[in-house]
Amino acid sequence: MTPEQEIASRAIAKQILTERRSKTNQLTYRQLLDKHSPTAYPFCPAKYRKRVWMWLACWVKRVAEGK
C-alpha cells in the first residue's frame, strides 16, 4: 500500500468515526461501513474486494486505537 492510499484509508476511517460519534447519527456501525465502502473500494486489496466493509472496519479500529 502506498502512503497516499494509507492516508486516504485513514481519512475514510476518521469520517466513519466522526459520523458514528455524532449525536444525530441514526445508522448502525455496519450501515456506516457499507455507506463508505464505495469510496474505500479503490484502496482495498484484491483479496478483500468482496468484503470491503470488513477491511474498512480494520482501518477504523486502527484509527480509533491511534495506530
Steps between C-alpha positions, in 0.01 A plus 500: 500500500636838403512786748226681304271198528568474872419868551176462304402188698563680828295798384204276418534328839502838674181597316332183622609562859377859484162392365471220752567733793256762372189544712283520187624167364218254430709236322653187646874442480457252215279744308770764532759255370274412206439868430873574472599173327471637144746776590745253651470240222790634286741475797389156613732203427370251244436223752253723690314642202190292574497618862620859494307573819715248690824654381365846580403385852865408560607850400240657727630290789860607427406867488290473816793339684737767372725269299 
